[in-house]
Amino acid sequence: MAKPNEKLAAALEQLKNLQKGGRRVFRSNELTRIHRERLLKNGFIQEVMKDWLISSSPDANPGDTTSWFASLWEFCVSYCTARFGKAWHLSPEQSLLLHAECTVIPRQIIIYTPKGTNNTVELLFGTSLYDLKQKDIPADEDVTTRDGLKLFVPEAALVKVPEAFFVRNPVDAQIVLSGVRDAGDVLGRLLDGGHSAIAGRLAGAFRRIGRADMADEMLKVMKSADYDVRESDPFEPAQVFGALKGTQAPIARRLQSLWETFREPVIAAFPKSPELPQDPKAYLSFVDGIYLNDAYHSLSIEGYRVTPELIERVRSGNWNPDGNEADRQSRDALAARGYWQAFQLVRETVGEVMDDANPGGLVRNAHRDWYRELFQPCVAAGLFSASVLAGYRNEPVFIRGSRHVPPRSEGVRDAMPTLFDLLEKETVPSVRAVLGHWLFGYVHPYPDGNGRMARFFMNVMLASGGYPWTVIRVQDRNAYLAALESASIDQDIEPFAGFVAEQVARSQEQMG
């Protein structure tokens, strides 16, 4: 008779076969009942709804959203194809958000389909799918497919979205508008549908983002076809737009638009820069003195169980993985050692900032070294493979508990040079500190360690304005993560800018 571990192994073998090619979503009948029940009991799969399963992790805590958010779009494709065949596509609004590289997990996905019943299907963690009955199937040229998802092409979606989309999603609208190559790509759809009001709205939108030539062409052509077009600006008056290049990748345009949008709120929330200190040695002495406190809180925020005693042992050189087996095997000790090594390089960068070097350029050149030092002890001890030191991630990542999904790995290579360009050009230190931290975490370029790296970014940028090294305390973790979530999900930077400003003020008191 097979032992329990042998039975589970057999079930896992069947699951492994289903997961080939990275597949995460399955129908219940693809597993035998016994294997399905055993995998559910041990946490290797999770039920989304009757007859639908996803891969999950047995060590996930109750309420962990990671497995579901990692599977949601694949589920959408599989479920819609099974139910509607080829006759379905995402709403124009969701299509534009995806074209703009908005990776926020939506609360509700709206599906357009002739087979719809105007019904809501409740899914996991407050998400849902609504099938909206539509009589007409879009023309082939109006629809494209990306990762199995059927989307309206940007030009068709811009004609179909309501005016409110531009108010609710100004960054996304600008990114898509800036990517339209020629007025004719939109005009054909406007003329065929007789959409004079929409033509006026889009002309106003193009003019608002700095594409007056596009706006003028649209108005001229529509009027030549005897349409009475009245231009109107669909954006809020206070919305700030910078010039974006349509030839850039959408994620690069996204970072530029977010930076331009959030600059002024950050400046308003922050105290004026003290300027670079007159005594750089005293500043670096303060950095040295704060290391113990900084390492404890930064590592604790990431879930490591560290103590001040452990950190001090690492700092003083008493950590001995060669002669002490406990040190070699301790994940926490290895993380503490890596933090110490990385901190020394960050301190060197702060010293160069004191010489008035461009902080964006310094970090562009130094951040990969910080990352390698952060994880070198774990690689040396065999806990991580050496490939983790290679550089930016090649796989998708998901942030536990967050509806923000970092950009696809392909986008990281476009996003990071753009971020460094923005840091180098920015003249206000507080903007570099707040937006540098947030956008580094937003992109999440590395397989691990992004939170620690983002706080290193923040402190180098704070130093460039003479602000003191600032510790984000573990007791403030919930407020810290909630403020980051507001920026990433709601596009509201004020909570995070205010949070960082409060922490800086506290550090200024300590520095005297």
C-alpha positions in Angstrom: 0.0 0.0 0.0 1.3 3.4 -1.0 2.5 5.7 1.8 1.0 9.2 2.2 4.1 10.9 0.9 4.0 8.6 -2.2 0.4 9.4 -2.8 1.2 13.2 -2.6 4.2 12.7 -4.9 1.9 11.0 -7.5 -0.5 13.9 -7.3 2.3 16.4 -7.7 3.5 14.5 -10.8 0.2 15.0 -12.4 0.2 18.7 -11.5 3.7 19.1 -12.9 2.5 17.8 -16.3 -0.3 20.3 -16.4 2.1 23.2 -15.5 4.3 22.7 -18.5 4.9 26.0 -20.3 4.2 28.0 -17.2 0.5 27.2 -17.2 -1.3 28.1 -13.9 -5.0 27.7 -14.6 -6.8 24.3 -14.9 -10.2 22.8 -15.2 -11.1 20.4 -12.3 -11.6 17.5 -14.7 -8.0 17.7 -15.7 -7.0 16.1 -12.4 -8.4 12.9 -11.0 -10.7 13.4 -8.0 -8.2 11.8 -5.5 -5.2 13.8 -6.8 -7.3 17.0 -6.9 -8.5 16.6 -3.2 -4.9 15.8 -2.1 -3.4 18.8 -3.8 -6.2 21.1 -2.5 -5.6 19.8 1.1 -1.9 20.4 0.9 -2.2 23.9 -0.7 -0.6 23.1 -4.1 -3.8 24.2 -5.9 -6.6 26.6 -5.0 -10.2 26.7 -6.2 -11.3 29.9 -7.9 -14.9 28.8 -8.6 -16.7 25.6 -9.4 -14.7 23.7 -12.0 -11.7 26.1 -12.1 -8.4 25.8 -10.2 -5.1 27.7 -10.1 -1.6 26.7 -8.9 -0.8 28.0 -5.4 2.0 27.7 -2.8 1.6 25.5 0.3 3.5 28.0 2.4 1.1 30.9 1.5 -0.6 32.5 4.4 -4.4 32.7 4.5 -5.5 35.8 2.5 -2.3 35.8 0.4 -3.3 37.2 -3.0 -0.1 36.4 -4.9 -1.2 33.1 -6.6 -4.5 34.6 -7.7 -3.1 37.9 -9.0 -0.4 35.9 -10.9 -3.1 33.8 -12.5 -5.9 36.3 -13.1 -5.3 37.3 -16.7 -4.6 33.7 -17.7 -7.9 32.7 -16.0 -9.7 35.5 -17.9 -8.4 34.1 -21.2 -9.2 30.4 -20.3 -12.6 31.1 -18.9 -13.8 33.5 -21.6 -12.5 31.1 -24.4 -14.3 28.2 -22.7 -17.5 30.1 -22.4 -17.6 32.5 -25.4 -15.3 30.8 -27.9 -13.6 33.5 -30.0 -16.5 36.0 -29.7 -15.2 38.2 -26.8 -12.9 41.1 -26.0 -12.0 43.4 -23.1 -13.7 46.7 -22.7 -12.2 49.8 -24.4 -11.2 51.2 -21.0 -9.4 48.1 -19.9 -7.8 47.8 -23.4 -6.4 51.3 -23.1 -5.1 50.6 -19.6 -3.2 47.6 -20.8 -1.8 49.4 -23.8 -0.6 52.1 -21.4 1.3 49.4 -19.3 -1.1 50.0 -16.3 -0.6 46.7 -14.5 -2.9 47.3 -11.6 -5.2 44.3 -10.9 -8.7 45.6 -11.7 -11.5 45.0 -9.2 -13.8 44.1 -12.1 -12.9 43.0 -15.7 -15.6 43.8 -18.2 -16.0 41.5 -21.2 -17.8 42.5 -24.3 -19.4 39.5 -26.1 -22.6 38.7 -28.1 -23.0 35.7 -25.8 -23.0 37.8 -22.6 -25.8 37.7 -20.1 -25.0 41.0 -18.2 -24.0 38.9 -15.3 -21.3 39.3 -12.7 -19.1 36.3 -11.8 -17.5 36.7 -8.4 -13.9 35.7 -8.2 -11.2 35.6 -5.4 -10.2 38.6 -3.2 -12.9 41.0 -4.2 -12.3 40.7 -8.0 -15.0 39.8 -10.5 -15.8 39.4 -14.2 -18.8 41.0 -15.9 -20.0 39.7 -19.3 -21.6 42.6 -21.1 -23.9 41.6 -24.0 -23.0 43.3 -27.2 -24.7 42.7 -30.5 -21.9 43.7 -32.8 -18.5 42.0 -33.1 -15.7 44.5 -33.8 -14.0 44.5 -37.2 -10.8 42.6 -37.3 -8.7 45.7 -37.6 -10.2 47.1 -34.4 -9.0 44.1 -32.2 -5.6 42.8 -31.3 -4.4 39.9 -29.1 -1.8 40.1 -26.4 -0.9 37.2 -24.2 -4.2 35.6 -25.2 -6.2 38.7 -24.2 -8.4 40.2 -26.9 -8.0 44.0 -26.8 -9.3 46.9 -28.8 -6.4 48.5 -30.6 -5.6 51.9 -29.1 -7.1 54.0 -32.0 -10.4 52.1 -31.8 -10.5 52.2 -28.0 -9.9 56.0 -28.0 -13.0 56.5 -30.1 -15.1 54.2 -27.8 -14.1 55.3 -24.3 -16.3 57.9 -22.5 -15.0 61.4 -21.7 -14.8 60.4 -18.0 -11.9 58.1 -18.9 -9.6 61.1 -19.5 -10.4 62.6 -16.0 -10.1 59.3 -14.2 -7.0 58.1 -16.0 -5.0 61.1 -17.3 -1.6 59.4 -17.2 -2.9 56.4 -19.1 -4.7 58.6 -21.6 -1.6 60.6 -22.3 0.6 57.5 -22.8 -1.8 56.1 -25.4 -2.4 59.4 -27.1 1.3 60.0 -27.4 1.7 56.6 -29.1 -0.7 57.3 -32.0 1.5 57.7 -35.0 -0.8 59.4 -37.5 -4.1 61.3 -37.3 -5.4 59.1 -40.1 -5.3 56.0 -37.8 -8.1 57.7 -35.7 -9.8 59.7 -38.4 -11.0 56.8 -40.5 -13.0 55.5 -37.5 -14.4 58.9 -36.6 -15.5 59.6 -40.2 -17.1 56.1 -40.7 -19.0 56.5 -37.5 -19.9 60.2 -37.9 -18.4 60.9 -34.4 -18.1 64.7 -34.5 -18.4 65.1 -30.7 -15.7 62.5 -30.1 -13.5 64.1 -32.8 -13.7 67.4 -30.9 -12.8 65.7 -27.6 -9.8 63.9 -29.1 -8.6 67.0 -30.9 -8.6 68.8 -27.5 -6.8 65.9 -25.8 -4.1 65.8 -28.5 -3.6 69.6 -28.2 -3.4 69.4 -24.4 -0.6 66.9 -24.5 1.4 69.0 -26.9 0.4 67.4 -30.2 -1.1 70.5 -31.9 -0.3 69.2 -35.4 -2.4 66.1 -34.7 -5.3 68.2 -33.4 -5.2 70.6 -36.3 -5.2 67.7 -38.8 -8.2 66.1 -37.2 -10.3 69.3 -37.2 -9.4 70.1 -40.8 -10.3 66.7 -42.1 -13.6 66.4 -40.1 -14.7 69.9 -41.2 -13.8 69.1 -44.9 -16.3 66.2 -44.6 -19.0 68.7 -43.5 -18.9 67.7 -39.8 -19.4 70.5 -37.3 -16.6 69.8 -34.8 -16.2 71.8 -31.6 -12.9 71.2 -29.9 -13.1 70.5 -26.1 -10.4 69.5 -23.6 -11.4 66.3 -21.7 -8.7 66.6 -19.0 -8.9 68.4 -15.7 -7.5 71.9 -15.8 -4.9 71.2 -13.1 -3.5 68.1 -14.8 0.2 68.6 -15.7 1.6 67.0 -18.9 5.2 66.8 -20.2 6.2 66.0 -23.7 6.4 62.3 -24.5 8.0 60.6 -27.5 5.7 58.2 -29.2 8.8 56.2 -30.4 9.6 55.3 -26.8 8.3 52.1 -25.1 5.0 52.6 -23.3 6.6 51.8 -19.9 9.2 54.5 -20.5 6.4 57.0 -21.4 4.6 55.9 -18.3 7.4 56.7 -16.0 8.0 60.1 -17.6 4.3 61.0 -17.3 4.1 59.8 -13.6 7.2 61.8 -12.8 5.8 65.0 -14.4 2.4 64.5 -12.7 3.8 63.9 -9.2 6.6 66.5 -9.1 4.6 69.4 -7.7 2.8 67.4 -5.0 6.1 66.1 -3.7 7.7 69.6 -3.6 4.6 70.9 -1.7 4.9 68.2 0.9 8.6 68.5 1.6 10.6 71.0 3.7 13.0 73.1 1.8 16.4 71.5 1.1 19.1 72.3 3.7 21.7 72.1 0.8 24.8 70.1 0.9 26.5 70.1 4.4 29.5 72.3 5.0 31.1 69.4 7.0 30.8 66.2 4.9 32.8 64.3 7.5 30.2 65.0 10.2 27.5 63.9 7.8 29.2 60.6 7.0 29.9 60.1 10.7 26.1 60.4 11.3 25.6 57.8 8.5 28.0 55.5 10.2 26.3 55.9 13.6 22.9 55.2 12.2 23.9 51.9 10.5 22.8 49.6 13.3 19.3 51.2 13.5 18.9 51.3 9.8 19.9 47.7 9.2 17.6 46.4 11.9 14.5 48.3 10.6 15.2 47.8 6.9 15.7 44.0 7.3 12.8 43.7 9.7 10.4 45.4 7.2 11.4 42.6 4.7 10.5 39.9 7.2 14.0 38.9 8.4 14.3 38.1 12.1 17.3 40.1 13.1 18.4 41.5 16.4 20.7 44.4 17.1 23.1 41.9 18.6 23.3 39.9 15.3 23.8 43.1 13.3 26.5 44.3 15.6 28.2 40.9 15.4 28.2 41.2 11.6 29.5 44.8 11.7 32.3 44.0 14.1 33.5 41.0 12.0 32.5 38.3 14.4 30.2 36.7 11.8 32.1 33.5 10.6 30.3 31.3 8.1 33.4 29.2 7.5 33.9 28.3 11.2 30.4 28.6 12.5 27.7 26.3 10.9 24.9 28.3 12.4 26.2 31.4 10.6 26.5 29.5 7.3 22.9 28.2 7.5 21.2 31.3 9.0 19.2 33.1 6.3 18.9 36.1 8.7 22.6 36.2 9.3 23.4 36.0 5.6 20.9 38.8 4.9 22.5 40.9 7.7 26.0 40.3 6.2 24.8 41.3 2.7 23.2 44.4 4.1 26.4 45.4 5.8 28.4 44.9 2.6 25.9 46.8 0.5 25.7 49.6 3.0 29.4 50.3 2.8 29.1 50.8 -1.0 26.1 53.1 -0.5 28.1 55.1 2.0 30.8 55.5 -0.6 28.2 56.9 -3.0 26.9 59.3 -0.4 30.5 60.5 0.0 30.7 61.2 -3.7 27.4 63.1 -3.5 29.0 65.3 -0.8 31.4 66.4 -3.6 28.4 67.7 -5.5 28.4 64.9 -8.2 25.2 64.2 -10.0 23.4 61.7 -7.7 21.4 60.2 -10.6 24.5 59.4 -12.5 26.2 58.0 -9.5 23.4 55.6 -8.7 23.1 54.6 -12.3 26.7 53.3 -12.2 26.7 52.0 -8.6 23.3 50.3 -8.0 24.3 47.0 -9.6 27.2 46.7 -7.2 25.0 47.4 -4.2 22.7 44.6 -5.4 25.5 42.1 -5.8 26.9 42.8 -2.3 23.4 42.5 -0.9 23.1 38.9 -2.0 26.7 37.7 -2.3 26.7 36.0 1.1 23.6 34.0 0.2 25.1 32.9 -3.1 28.4 32.0 -1.3 26.5 29.8 1.2 24.6 28.1 -1.6 21.2 29.4 -0.5 20.8 31.2 -3.9 22.1 30.2 -7.3 24.9 32.4 -8.7 22.6 33.6 -11.5 20.7 35.8 -9.0 23.7 38.2 -9.2 23.4 38.5 -13.0 21.2 41.6 -12.9 17.7 42.6 -13.7 15.0 39.9 -13.5 13.9 37.8 -16.4 10.6 36.6 -14.8 7.4 38.2 -13.7 7.2 39.2 -10.0 4.2 39.8 -7.8 4.1 41.8 -4.5 2.4 40.0 -1.7 -0.9 41.7 -0.8 -0.6 44.4 -3.5 -2.9 45.0 -6.5 0.1 46.6 -8.2 1.9 44.2 -10.5 5.3 45.4 -11.6 6.0 45.7 -15.3 6.8 42.6 -17.4 10.4 41.7 -17.4 10.8 42.9 -21.0 9.7 46.3 -19.8 12.4 46.5 -17.1 15.1 47.1 -19.7 13.2 50.2 -20.9 12.1 51.4 -17.5 15.4 51.5 -15.7 17.3 53.7 -18.2 14.3 56.1 -18.2 14.3 56.2 -14.4 18.0 57.1 -14.3 17.5 59.8 -17.0 14.7 61.3 -14.9 16.9 61.2 -11.7 19.8 62.9 -13.6 17.7 65.7 -15.0 15.7 66.4 -11.8 16.9 69.5 -10.0 14.9 69.1 -6.8 16.4 66.7 -4.2 13.1 65.8 -2.5 11.6 64.8 -5.9 14.6 62.6 -6.6 14.2 61.0 -3.1 10.5 60.3 -3.1 10.0 59.5 -6.8 13.3 57.6 -7.0 12.3 55.4 -4.1 8.7 54.8 -5.3 9.4 54.2 -9.0 12.3 51.8 -8.2 9.8 49.7 -6.2 7.2 50.3 -8.9 9.4 48.7 -11.5 10.8 46.1 -9.1 13.8 45.4 -11.4 15.4 42.6 -9.3 14.2 39.2 -8.3 14.6 40.1 -4.6 15.8 42.9 -2.4 13.9 45.7 -4.2 12.6 47.3 -0.9 16.1 47.5 0.6 17.5 48.9 -2.7 14.7 51.5 -2.9 15.5 52.8 0.6 19.2 53.0 -0.4 18.1 55.0 -3.5 16.0 57.3 -1.2 18.9 58.0 1.2 21.4 58.8 -1.5 19.0 61.3 -3.0 18.2 62.8 0.4 21.9 63.3 0.9 22.1 65.2 -2.4 19.8 67.8 -0.7 21.5 67.8 2.6 18.7 65.9 4.3 19.9 63.3 6.9 20.0 59.6 6.3 16.4 58.5 7.2 15.3 55.2 8.7 11.9 53.8 7.8 11.0 52.0 11.1 9.4 48.6 11.2 6.6 49.8 13.4 5.6 52.2 10.6 5.6 49.3 8.0 1.8 49.3 7.5 1.6 53.1 7.0 4.7 52.9 4.7 3.3 50.1 2.5 -0.2 51.8 2.4 1.3 55.0 1.2 3.3 53.2 -1.5 0.0 51.4 -2.5 -1.8 54.7 -2.8 0.8 55.9 -5.3 0.9 52.8 -7.4 -2.8 51.9 -7.4 -4.6 55.3 -7.0 -1.9 57.5 -8.6 -1.9 59.6 -5.5 1.7 60.4 -4.4 0.7 62.8 -1.5 0.4 60.1 1.2 3.9 58.7 0.4 5.5 62.2 0.0 4.0 63.2 3.4 5.1 60.0 5.0 8.7 60.4 3.9 8.7 64.1 4.9 7.6 63.1 8.4 10.4 60.5 8.7 13.0 63.0 7.4 11.8 65.6 10.0 12.3 63.0 12.7 15.8 62.2 11.5 16.6 65.9 11.4 15.7 66.1 15.1 18.0 63.2 15.8 20.8 64.7 13.8 20.5 68.0 15.6 
